[in-house]
Amino acid sequence: MRYVAAYCLAALAGNTNPSQKDIEKILSSVGIEADSEKVKKVIDELKGKKLEDLIAAGKEKLASVPAGGAAVAPSAGGGAAPAGGAAPAEEAKKEEKAESEESDDDMGFGLFD
């Protein structure tokens, strides 16, 4: 991923055909030692292609990927919420989930790790 990101940075900076040296320079600027085989593979795969076209094609492919998490439909019976301790239990679950999301924001990963 870091090699593709470096290629994209070079292309967005106006270099329509980034070389291996260009990508290695970008990666070394943030302290990453580039693997020349991987850099060569990225260059070979993307050579002669417009970055804008690649991004548009990728968006189309992502649009067809199911995202899951369908909304839950309300029950047919409707009615009032159950009395008693049901509401506090739901609030506790929401608070617990919010706390776990806050603590896992970066999950220990950096952008170029």
C-alpha positions, 0 to 999 in steps of 0.5 A: 500500500505504501508503494501505491501511495507514494506513486499517487503522491508523485502523480498528484504532484504532476509527475505523470510517469513516476520512476522507481527513483521518484517513489524511493525518494518519497518513501525515504523522506518518511524513513521507509526503506523501499523494496525495489521489487515491489516498487518495480511491480507497482510501476509496471502495473500502473505505467501508462495509466491515468491516476484519475481513471484508476481512481474512477474504476476503483470507485465503481468496483467498491460501489458493488461491494456489499457493506453489510450492517443492514438497518433493523426494521421495527417489529410489526407489533410496534407498541411501547417500549418494555417497562423496567430495566430495559432502557438502562441496559441499552444505555449501558451498552451504548456507553461501553461501545463508545468507550471501546471505540475511543480507546481503539482509534489508532489501534497501534498502527501508523500510516506507513508502518 
